[in-house]
Amino acid sequence: GESARDQIEAGREVAQETRHYNETHGNTVSMRAKEEEKDYRYFPESDLPSLQVADWRDQIEIPELPDARRERFRAEYGLGEEAAAKLTSRKTVADFYEAVAAEFDPALVATLVADSLLGELNYRDRGIDSVTDRLDEFERLIELVATDQVTTKNAEETVLRAMLDEGEEPDTVVDREGLGKAEDDEVAAAVRSAVEENPDAVDDYHAGEDGALNFLVGQVMAATGGSADPGTVNQLLREELG
């Protein structure tokens, strides 16, 4: 016989019957029919009062499913497929990302959560559940990067690893390691020194050598202990070199 769905779609009344699932054919087949409702011997449960669901039925909301959330992240935050998939792999991760992305640049937050945090956890054979009670600390780390107090490189390679391995708070690591971004005057002085102390690299730069500028950037970053912003260093060097 036909399934109830087939009968409904065909506009016919659904037959009252008991059906059996046929594993071989992957469908259900009729076992026996019941002509009237009384054949099922329905009767009310005397110990259970009537339940009125009208008041709360319309308030029931189906939570956003992972696939739908992934597509929304791509559309709303401009994320790539891989990043969106990582960020919606667990509800905890998705909730954390969305909360922090509301405060800071969504693209930066996506990189720090999907690649940095989840990547370091995966390297240690750990999951997000191992740090759910410290998510406020990881939000603080993202804030330090987003507000230009710490470079992304130092945040990823030093602060985050110390947080995961030693259980330290981000500000503690930054202060101990002296990772706060260098002041503008310090960076400018390091740029001038790099230019003065490396005349060959300066000549190569003016001769069009592609690697010369990168070499000078490296000298400035070394002089500032990696605390200078690479983009700022690059710009200042170009201005100094003319």
N, C-alpha and C positions, 0 to 999 in steps of 0.2 A: 504494500500500500504506500500511499504518499506520506511524506512527513508533514507535520503540522505547518511548517513554514511553506511548503509547496501548496498546501490547501489554502492558507491565508493569501498567498500571492495570487492564487487562481480565483480568489473571491468566493471560495466555498467554506462552508461551516466545518470547523475542526472536529474530526471524529473523536469520540471518547473511546480510547483504546489503550492497551498496554503494548509498548513497543520494545524490541530487542535490538541491541547494536550488533551488526555483522562486521567483525574485524576484517574479514577477507575483502569485502567490497567497500568498507569504510562508510556504511550508511546504516539506517535503522529500518527494521521490518516489523510489520504488525504481528503480534502474538495472539491477542484475543481482544474482542470488542465488547464494550459495555453499552447497552442500548439506552439506559437511563441513569441519571445521576445517583439515584438511590442505590443502584447496584454497587456503588463504591462505598456505601454505608458511611457517608460523611455524618459527623455529629459534632456539636460544639463542645469545647473543653470547658467543663463547669468551673474549674479553678482559675481560668484565665478570663479577665474582663475584656470587654471590647476595647480595641485600640484605635484611636482616631489619629490618623497620620497627616491629615490635611494641614495642620498648623505648622509642621516642620518639614514637610515633604519638599516644598519649594525652596527651602533654605539649604538643602543638601547640595554641595558642590563637589564635583569630581576634580581631584587635584590634577595639576598640569603634568602630563606624562613626559618622560624623558625625551622622546623623539620630538614632541611639540616644543619642549623647552629648548632643545638644541637648535631647532630651526628659528625660534624666536631670538635666541642669543646671536645667531648669525645675522639676522635682519636688524635687530635693535642695536647691537654693539659692533657690527661690522667685522665679526670674527671669521676666521677661516674654518673650514670643516673640521680639521684636526683639533684645533683649540676648543671649538665648541663641543666636540665629542668628549674631550678630556674633562671639561668643566661641568658637563652634565652626567658624568659617569656615576656620580654619587650625589644624592640630594644634599648632603652636608656641604660638598664642594660647591655645588650650584648656588646654594643659599649664601654661602660665604662670599663667593665671587660677586653675586648680585648686590650684596650689601656694601661691599668695598667699592665696587664700580660706580655706585651712586655718589661716592665721595671724591674719587680720583679718576684719572684718565682710564677708561675701560680697556684700551689696548695695552697700556702698561700693566694694569692689574692682571689682565689675562696672561701676559708673559710671565709675571712673577708667580702667579698661582699655578697655571697649567704646566709651564716648563720648569721653573725654579723649584717651587715647593713640592709639587707632585713628583718631579724628577728626582729630587734628593730623597724623598720618602721611598720611592720605588727602588733607588739604588741601595737603600738600607733594608729592603724587604719589609717596609712598613706601609701602612695605609693611613688615610686621613683620620681614621678613628683613633689613632695613637696620639693625636695632637688636638682633638676637638676641644679640650679644656684650655687650650692655649691660643685659640684663634685670635683673641684680642692682641696677643703679642705679635703674631704674624701680620695683623692689620697695621700695627705700629711700624713694623719694618717697611711695609709698603708705603706708609705715610712718609717715612724718612727719605725714601727714594723719590716719591712723587713731589715732595717739597724741596728737592735738591739739597738735602742735608747729607746724604750719603750717595755715592755713585752706585749704579746698578752692579758693576763688577764687584765692588767690595761687599755689597749686600748679599750677592749670590755666593761668592767664593769664601767669604770670611764670616759674616754675621749669621747668615742662615745656617751654615754648617755648625757653628758654635751653639746655636739655639737647639739644633736637633741632637747634637752629640753630647753637649754639656748641660743642656737644659737652661742655658742662660737667657736673660732678657736682651732684646736688641740694643737698648741704650747702654747697657753695661758693656757689651762687646765693643760698641762704637767708641765709648770713652776709653776703655782699656787699650784698645789697639790704635787709638788716635785716628779714627777713620772719618771724622767729620770733614766735610768738604773744605778745601783750602780757601782762605780769604782771597778776594780779588787781587789785593796788593801782592800777596805771596805768589799767586799764579803769574802775575805780570812780571815779577822779578825773576821767576824761574824761566819764563819765556825769553827774557833779555839775556840771561846767563847762557841758555842753550844756544842762542844765536851767536853770542860772542865767543863761546868756547868751541864751537864747531864750524869754523870757516869753510872747511871742505864740503860739509853738508849744505851750507848756504850756497856755495858756488854750484853744487849739483842741482839744487832747487831751481836756481836761476837758469840753469842749462836745460831744464825740463825733465830732470830725473824724477820719476814717479815716487820712488822710495825715500827720497830725501826728506820730504815733509813728515812722513811716518816715523822716520828715525828721530827727527827733532821732537815730535810729539812724545815719543817714548822717553826721551831725555827729560822732558818736563814732567811727565807722569812719575818717573823714577825720583826726581828731585822733590816732588810733593808727596811722595809715599803713596801714590795712587789715589790721592784725595781730590785731585782736580778733575773737573768735568772735561772729558776728551773733546767734546764739541767746542767748548769754550777755548780750550788750548789750541785747537786747530784754527779757530778764527783769529785768536790773538797772534799766532805765529804768522799767518798770512798777512796780517796788518803790519807786523814788525818787519817782515821780509820785503814788503812793498811789491 
